[in-house]
């Protein structure tokens, strides 16, 4: 039993909605803008094989969007992450 004033409105019960799921994205950009955006599909893991695929797609995106940049040299800065050991082979 809830005590309330007779003139106060009835309380409303709100439906509980499931919150949005988490999404993991990898973004590569330079001073001119975004080069590649990769969104990890639900249920997949971010492992070395997946990371190598992303780096390969990045190479193609740089060739397409920033012609000549690969010849002048590209430096990748990883923010709060250590690249998996297998990626050293891909980047060499």
C-alpha positions as CSV (number, residue, x, y, z in Angstrom):
1,X,0.0,0.0,0.0
2,X,1.3,3.5,-1.0
3,X,0.4,6.5,1.1
4,X,-0.3,9.6,-1.0
5,X,-2.4,12.7,-1.0
6,X,-5.8,12.1,-2.6
7,X,-5.3,14.9,-5.2
8,X,-1.8,13.7,-6.3
9,X,-1.6,11.8,-9.6
10,X,-1.1,8.1,-9.8
11,X,2.5,6.9,-10.1
12,X,3.5,5.7,-13.6
13,X,5.5,2.5,-14.1
14,X,8.0,2.8,-16.8
15,X,9.0,-0.1,-19.0
16,X,12.6,-1.3,-18.8
17,X,14.4,-1.1,-22.1
18,X,17.5,-2.9,-23.0
19,X,20.4,-0.6,-23.3
20,X,22.5,-0.2,-26.5
21,X,25.2,-2.8,-27.0
22,X,28.9,-1.9,-26.9
23,X,30.6,-1.4,-30.3
24,X,34.3,-1.6,-30.8
25,X,35.7,0.6,-33.6
26,X,39.2,1.2,-35.0
27,X,39.8,4.5,-36.6
28,X,42.8,5.7,-38.7
29,X,43.1,9.4,-39.6
30,X,45.6,12.0,-40.4
31,X,45.6,15.8,-40.4
32,X,43.4,15.8,-43.5
33,X,40.7,13.6,-42.1
34,X,39.6,10.0,-41.6
35,X,41.2,7.3,-43.7
36,X,39.6,4.1,-42.4
37,X,36.9,3.2,-40.0
38,X,36.5,-0.5,-39.0
39,X,33.7,-1.7,-36.7
40,X,34.2,-5.1,-35.1
41,X,31.1,-7.3,-35.8
42,X,29.2,-8.6,-32.8
43,X,30.6,-11.8,-31.4
44,X,34.1,-11.5,-33.0
45,X,37.3,-11.0,-31.1
46,X,40.0,-8.4,-31.7
47,X,42.9,-10.8,-32.3
48,X,46.2,-10.7,-34.3
49,X,44.6,-12.1,-37.5
50,X,41.8,-9.5,-37.4
51,X,44.3,-6.7,-36.8
52,X,46.4,-7.8,-39.7
53,X,43.3,-7.7,-42.0
54,X,42.6,-4.1,-40.8
55,X,46.2,-3.1,-41.5
56,X,45.9,-4.5,-45.0
57,X,42.7,-2.6,-45.6
58,X,44.4,0.5,-44.2
59,X,47.2,0.1,-46.8
60,X,44.7,0.0,-49.6
61,X,42.7,2.9,-48.2
62,X,45.9,5.0,-47.9
63,X,46.8,4.2,-51.6
64,X,43.3,5.3,-52.7
65,X,42.8,8.3,-50.5
66,X,46.3,9.7,-50.0
67,X,48.3,8.7,-53.2
68,X,52.1,9.0,-52.7
69,X,51.9,8.9,-48.9
70,X,53.2,5.3,-48.6
71,X,56.3,6.3,-50.6
72,X,57.1,9.2,-48.2
73,X,56.6,7.0,-45.1
74,X,53.7,6.3,-42.8
75,X,54.0,6.3,-39.0
76,X,51.2,4.6,-36.9
77,X,50.7,5.8,-33.4
78,X,48.8,3.3,-31.2
79,X,46.8,4.9,-28.4
80,X,46.6,2.8,-25.3
81,X,47.2,-0.4,-27.1
82,X,50.1,-2.7,-27.9
83,X,49.9,-4.2,-31.4
84,X,49.8,-8.1,-31.4
85,X,53.2,-9.8,-32.2
86,X,52.0,-11.1,-35.5
87,X,51.5,-7.6,-36.9
88,X,55.3,-6.9,-36.9
89,X,55.5,-9.3,-39.9
90,X,52.7,-7.5,-41.8
91,X,54.2,-4.1,-41.2
92,X,57.7,-5.1,-42.2
